[in-house]
Amino acid sequence: MLKLKEKLLEKVPEWRSDIKAFIKKNADKVISEVTVKQAYGGMRGVKALVCDTSVVPPDKGLIIRGTPIGELKNRLPEEVFYLLVTGELPDASILDDLKKDFKSRSQAPSYIWDVLNAMPKDSHPMAMLSQAILAMEKESVFRKEYTKGMRKEDYWQSTVEDCLNLLAKLPAVAAGIYRIKFHGGDRISSDPTLDWAGNFARMLGIPDPTGDFKNLMRLYMVLHSDHEGGNVSAHTCHCVGSALSDTYYAVSAGLNGLAGPLHGLANQMCLRWVMMVKDKFDGVPTDDELRDFAWETLNAGQVIPGYGHAVLRVTDPRYAAFLEFGSQVCPDDTLYQIVAKVFKVIPDVLKEHGKAKDPWPNVDAASGCLLYHFGLTEFEYYTVLFGVSRSMGMCSQLIISRAMGEAIERPKSVTTQWVKEFVAKGK
């Protein structure tokens, strides 16, 4: 048996017992309240979800199962996925077991290429990824077992199978989309000696004589893997999965949310702004030139892309990890130098401007310039990379949700008239 499943068979009963006892003892304790501003403002800050895989404290940044993301930057995605699911990092034997399991499941079904090749040539890569995952829904072990009849306590086991099958195939599917969309459909075979992210990098076909692009993909997959349960992709996946829709339906839905410009498209907007700076100053500007340009941008009612975050009030540690990686592999790259200079100059401008709650960079401010440096210049594809990585978080949250027997999500909505009357009565 896969050692991941063995560990879950050990952990799940403990988790269930602990949560059941906790709820019984504290069922009526209040943990949040909602203001009118929050009700109309996207439920920002309302504590109404439970997510045990990761948390994002405003003063620290992403923490996965108790481990700050900066301490995981040299880990493989397989290790981080195991950590997300079980709460523990795998030892060498367990990691080898998981890597072998991923490789055994990695062959994408042939009909996927028929589906993708039949899509309009101008289809967005994210639409292609979502469609490919939906097409694979026929492979769902959960749906087949549920149809035959299984105990609610066992839902998580077939969900693990679905998640492993999907995650193992995603690099081949996503790389195939890149080759179809931008390189005439000539797909590249996998290398059985490579890890999950290393193989993804290989199948994209980006020249990589030093191996640094593979390392970037490993880092990228780790840094974007999870980010609490309330972001659009994670929450959407959880909501759809709570109806017992299988992994393919739920992850596809989450990716559709990730495709929005307020969520997963941010990195390409950041890179476009950096490239605009490069074109305006014909290279790296001086500090004073960059400061003046930033004020021009802000005074025109625009924002500095990549700066500010809905939750964080410090420099995103994922940004710091990308910046450090760039300093090691491409310190002389013009776009990288601009990104580094922006970090030096912009926070003080935003503090003086006074309207930004968070003047510090988020992860999107640095990732684009690194992808561009290695020759991955097709902006449309960047969110697919994000999606492949975030699927690890979505899948791990689905597994935990099924293991805990969480209920279908069904919050109560009220009308604007009800809100007005309620507020009026409170005066």
TANORKA-V306235 format. One record per residue. OMEGA is omega as a letter, one per 30 degrees, with the letter a starting at -180 (NA if undefined). Layout:
omega->OMEGA
omega->OMEGA
This chain:
omega->l
omega->a
omega->l
omega->a
omega->l
omega->l
omega->l
omega->l
omega->l
omega->a
omega->a
omega->l
omega->l
omega->l
omega->a
omega->a
omega->a
omega->a
omega->l
omega->a
omega->a
omega->a
omega->a
omega->a
omega->a
omega->a
omega->a
omega->l
omega->a
omega->l
omega->l
omega->l
omega->a
omega->l
omega->l
omega->l
omega->a
omega->a
omega->l
omega->a
omega->l
omega->l
omega->a
omega->l
omega->l
omega->l
omega->a
omega->l
omega->l
omega->l
omega->a
omega->a
omega->a
omega->l
omega->a
omega->l
omega->a
omega->a
omega->a
omega->a
omega->a
omega->l
omega->a
omega->l
omega->l
omega->a
omega->l
omega->a
omega->l
omega->l
omega->a
omega->a
omega->l
omega->l
omega->l
omega->l
omega->l
omega->l
omega->a
omega->l
omega->l
omega->l
omega->l
omega->a
omega->a
omega->a
omega->a
omega->l
omega->a
omega->l
omega->a
omega->a
omega->a
omega->l
omega->l
omega->l
omega->a
omega->l
omega->l
omega->l
omega->l
omega->a
omega->a
omega->a
omega->a
omega->a
omega->l
omega->l
omega->a
omega->a
omega->l
omega->a
omega->l
omega->l
omega->a
omega->l
omega->l
omega->a
omega->l
omega->a
omega->a
omega->l
omega->l
omega->a
omega->l
omega->l
omega->l
omega->l
omega->l
omega->l
omega->l
omega->l
omega->l
omega->l
omega->a
omega->a
omega->l
omega->l
omega->a
omega->l
omega->a
omega->a
omega->a
omega->a
omega->l
omega->l
omega->l
omega->a
omega->l
omega->a
omega->l
omega->a
omega->a
omega->a
omega->a
omega->a
omega->l
omega->l
omega->l
omega->l
omega->l
omega->a
omega->l
omega->l
omega->a
omega->a
omega->a
omega->a
omega->a
omega->l
omega->l
omega->a
omega->a
omega->l
omega->l
omega->l
omega->l
omega->a
omega->l
omega->a
omega->a
omega->a
omega->l
omega->l
omega->l
omega->a
omega->a
omega->a
omega->l
omega->l
omega->a
omega->l
omega->a
omega->l
omega->a
omega->a
omega->l
omega->l
omega->l
omega->l
omega->a
omega->a
omega->l
omega->l
omega->l
omega->l
omega->a
omega->a
omega->a
omega->a
omega->a
omega->l
omega->l
omega->l
omega->l
omega->l
omega->l
omega->l
omega->a
omega->a
omega->l
omega->a
omega->a
omega->a
omega->a
omega->a
omega->a
omega->a
omega->a
omega->l
omega->a
omega->a
omega->a
omega->a
omega->l
omega->l
omega->l
omega->a
omega->l
omega->l
omega->a
omega->l
omega->a
omega->l
omega->a
omega->a
omega->a
omega->l
omega->a
omega->a
omega->l
omega->l
omega->l
omega->l
omega->l
omega->l
omega->l
omega->a
omega->a
omega->a
omega->l
omega->a
omega->a
omega->a
omega->a
omega->a
omega->a
omega->l
omega->l
omega->a
omega->l
omega->l
omega->l
omega->l
omega->l
omega->l
omega->l
omega->a
omega->a
omega->a
omega->l
omega->a
omega->a
omega->a
omega->l
omega->l
omega->a
omega->l
omega->a
omega->l
omega->l
omega->l
omega->l
omega->l
omega->l
omega->a
omega->a
omega->a
omega->l
omega->l
omega->l
omega->a
omega->l
omega->a
omega->l
omega->l
omega->a
omega->a
omega->a
omega->a
omega->a
omega->l
omega->l
omega->l
omega->l
omega->l
omega->l
omega->l
omega->a
omega->l
omega->l
omega->a
omega->l
omega->l
omega->l
omega->l
omega->a
omega->a
omega->a
omega->a
omega->a
omega->l
omega->a
omega->a
omega->l
omega->a
omega->l
omega->l
omega->l
omega->l
omega->l
omega->l
omega->a
omega->a
omega->a
omega->a
omega->l
omega->l
omega->a
omega->l
omega->l
omega->l
omega->l
omega->a
omega->a
omega->l
omega->a
omega->a
omega->a
omega->a
omega->l
omega->a
omega->a
omega->a
omega->a
omega->a
omega->a
omega->a
omega->l
omega->l
omega->a
omega->a
omega->a
omega->l
omega->l
omega->a
omega->a
omega->a
omega->a
omega->a
omega->a
omega->a
omega->l
omega->l
omega->l
omega->a
omega->l
omega->l
omega->a
omega->l
omega->l
omega->l
omega->l
omega->a
omega->l
omega->l
omega->l
omega->a
omega->a
omega->l
omega->l
omega->l
omega->a
omega->l
omega->a
omega->a
omega->l
omega->a
omega->a
omega->l
omega->l
omega->l
omega->l
omega->l
omega->l
omega->l
omega->l
omega->l
omega->a
omega->a
omega->a
omega->l
omega->l
omega->l
omega->a
omega->a
omega->NA
